[in-house]
């Protein structure tokens, strides 16, 4: 299966403003790209790139005053298979968790697992450790939170998502991650593209998606508490502790986001 993914953001800046862009397809999918997914800045300005501490590819620049557009598009091959399911995967003892995964056991800005510790064990302490427990978390979060774009709030953390019982896909992911970490299961936040491949019409407009990965049996597995079912055509952009680590565009000054669009289309089965 071949996918066409991409996005375009149009901003207005009252003055030259430093920015960091995190828009490229994740390096783990680089071999699937049929051509480089260059980020185009219009009007053109000097840029430089670096990898952050999580391995995500970031671009730094100074946006000029006026209207500025950031865009990227990519065509890539995909297996066309749904997210893997390993129902027998076991939980890894803390002493055996790799050093680079320990950070994903700790509370973070939006995944305040320390505040949800007692609740997590009261809800899931009797479930079977491993995949079954993580899936129980996803089932609970999926039923607990009411989805709605009108409920989006960029400052909402996991414990607030639990209390308010509403949000968008990032809130589902944050709450599930926080529960997993409270249960001693490493969990990391993921952002990327997720279209409607494999689903019946009508299809929703393109959008970004958030999900998470849990570390079980020595590897990372995808879980999606928002949709709560294996999906086809998931394209990762970045991973981090929570949404604060993977903001697609971070600006350091006043601006107005005038418009943005996202696409994730199947162009060949």
N, C-alpha and C positions, 0 to 999 in steps of 0.2 A: 504494500500500500504506500502511496506517496501523499504527503501532506504539504500544503502551503500555509505557512504561519507568518505572522508579522503584526506590527503595530505602528501607530503614528500618533505622536503627541504634539499639539500646537500650543505654545506658551506666548505670553506677552510679558516682557521684562522692562521695567522703567529705567533700569541702569545695568551696566555690565555685571553679571552675576555668576560666581563659580557654581558648578554643578557636577554631580557624579551620576553617570548612567549605568544601569545594569540591565541590558536589553538583549544581549546575545544568548543564543541557545547554549545550554550548559555543555562544558567540554566532554562530558560522558556521552553526548549524542553527536560529537563532532564527526565521527566516521559515517554517520547517517546523512550528513549534509551533502547535497549534490553540487553546491557552490558555497563559497564563503558568505556568511550572513553579516555583511558590513552594516554598521550603523551610520546613517547619513544625517548630518547636521546641516540645516539650511537656515540662514546663510552659512557658508563654510567657515569654520574656525579651527585653529590648531587644537589637537587632542592628544592625550597620551593615555596608555592603558596599563593596568596592573591587576594582579590577582590578590583578592582579599584573603583573610585568614581562613576562610572556608573553601577557597579554591575558585570562587566566582570571578568572572572576568568583568572588570569595571573600567569605565572610561571617564577621564577627568577633562574638563574644559571650562572656559569662561564664556557664557552665553552673552552675546552682545545685546545692547538695548534695542527694544523693538520686538517684532514678532519673530519667533524662532520655532522651527520644527525639528523634532527628533523622530527618526523613522528607521525601521529595519524590516526585512522580509527574507524568508528562507524557504527553500524546498528541501524536504528530507524524506528518506525512506523510513518506513515503520513496519514492524512485523504484522500489524493488523490483529494482534492477539490482545486479549484483555489483561489487566494487571494480574501477575502471578498470585496464586493462593497456595499457602503451605500450612494447612490447618494443624499439622502435627509439630510445627516449629516450637521449640522450647525456649523458655526464658533463660538468659545467660546470667550466671552468678556474678555479682558485682566484682569479685576478685578476678574474674576472667574477662571482663570487658576491656577492650583495647584502650590505650591511653587517649587516643584521639576521639574516642566516643564518650569519655567521661563527662566532657563539657555538656553533653546532651542529656545528662542526668540532673543538671543544676537548674534552679529557678532562674528565669530571665525576665526581662521587662514585661512582656505580654503573657508569659507562661509562668504565673506565680504559683508554682506547684507547692511551695511551702505553706501557702494559705489553704490549700485544698488537700493537704495530707490526710487528715482524719476522715474527711468526706470520701476521699478515694478508697481508703481501706474499708470504710463502712459499706460502700457500694459494691466493690469488686474484690474484697479480700477473700471471699469464698469461691471465686471462680478459679478455673485451672490456669496456672501460670503459663505464659507463652502466648501463642496466637489466639487461643480462645479468650484469654483475658483482654488482649488488645481489641479483639472484635467486640467483646462485651462493652468496652469503653466506647467504641464507635457507635454501637447500637443505641447506647444511652444518650450520647451527645446528639445523634441524629434525631432522636425523639424529643430531646430536651429543648433544642433551639428551633425557633421559627425563623425560616429564611425570608429575607426581604431586602432589596437594595435600599429601600428607604430606612432600614435599620442600621446602615453602615455608620460607624463612628471610629475614626482612626486611633482614638486613645483608649478604646475598650480592651481590658485585659481578660484573662481566662476566668477569674473569679467573678468579674462583673458580667461576663457572658452567661455564666451559670445562674447568677441572680436575676438577670434581666430576661433570660430565656428567649433571646432573639439576636439576630445578627446576619452576617454574610459568611462566605466560605472561610475567611481567615479566622473568624470567631469559632467556627466548628473546629478548625485545626488547632487553634490555641488551647481550647478547653481539653481536647483529646490529648494533646501533647502534655499539658500540665498534669492530667490524671496519670498518664503513663510514667512520667518522671517521678511522681509521688509513689508509684508502685514499683520503682527501681528498674524501669524499662527505658533505656535510652530512646529518645524521640527527637527528630529534627524536622523543622518547618521547610516546606517546599513550595515554590511558586512557579507557574508556567502556563502553558496553553492546554486547554482541554475542550475539544469540540464535541460534536454530536455523532461521531462515527459509531455505527452499530445501533443507534437509537432510531425509533420511528419518527417521522415528521409530525408536527411542525418543528422546525429548528429555531432555537433562540439566537439572538444576535451574538456575534463573537465577543468573548470576554476572557480575561485572565482567570486563573483558578488557584486555589490554595489547597494543599493536602499535607500529609506528613509521612515520614518513614520511621519505622520502629526497628530496633536492632534485636534480632532473634536468631538463635542457632548460628551465630557467626556471620550474619549478613543483614543488610537493610532491606526491609519489605515496605511496599507502598500500601497505605491505608487512606481512605477518603471518607471521613465521617459526614461530609455534606451530602454526597451522592450515595454512599454506603453500599456500593456494588462495584465489582471490577469494571473498569472502563477501557475503551480502546482509544489509541491516539494521544496519549498523554505525553507532552513535550516539556521537559524540565528546563527552566531558566536558571534558577539559583536555589541554594540551600543555606539555612542558617539556624540560629537558636529560635528565632521567631521573626515576625514580619519586619521588625526594626532592622534586621541584618540584611534584608533582601529588597529594600525599597527600589523600585525600578528607576525612579528619577528623584534624586535628592538635590534640592537647591538651597543655596546659602544667601538668601536675600528675598525681597518682595517680588511677587510674580502673580500672574493669573493664568490658570489652565483654561484655555478657551475651548479646546475640543480634543478628544482622543477617540481612536477606533482600533479595534483588534480583530484579527481574522485567524481562523484555524479551519481550513477546508480540506476535504479529501478530493484530490485531483486525479487520482488513479487507484483503482482497487487491485 
